[in-house]
Amino acid sequence: QVQLVESGGGLVQPGGSLGLSCAASGSAISIYRMAWYRQAPGKQRELVAAITSGGNTNYADSVKGRFTISRDNAKNTMYLQMNSLKPEDTAVYYCNANHILLSKNYWGQGTQVTVSS
């Protein structure tokens, strides 16, 4: 069992930056594909960025060049650095840990990110 806790959300002006963290406990995340998803009001949850156990990353087209996902397995933590934020980035951001072969999938409780002037 993996428990995931996001932190770092808040209110930021357009063009600003924010960093999210996802702290894991209960099991090491090193074998998991880790990802950030987000869900805006009235919209479906969507993948923002993912990082494999080997460190390969992929991003949604809407955040490429602005967001950076990373992981520190020694700290059992994943990060999302968000730069040049736009109002359309406003959403609840969720941390996810997934291991297909083990059929394991875990979610955090989410953290609100609001981009507004």
Secondary structure, DSSP 4 states (H G I P E B T S, - for coil): --EEEEE--EEE-TT--EEEEEEEESS--TTSEEEEEEE-TTS--EEEEEE-TT--EEE-TTTTTTEEEEEETTTTEEEEEE-S--GGG-EEEEEEEEETTTTEEEE---EEEEE--
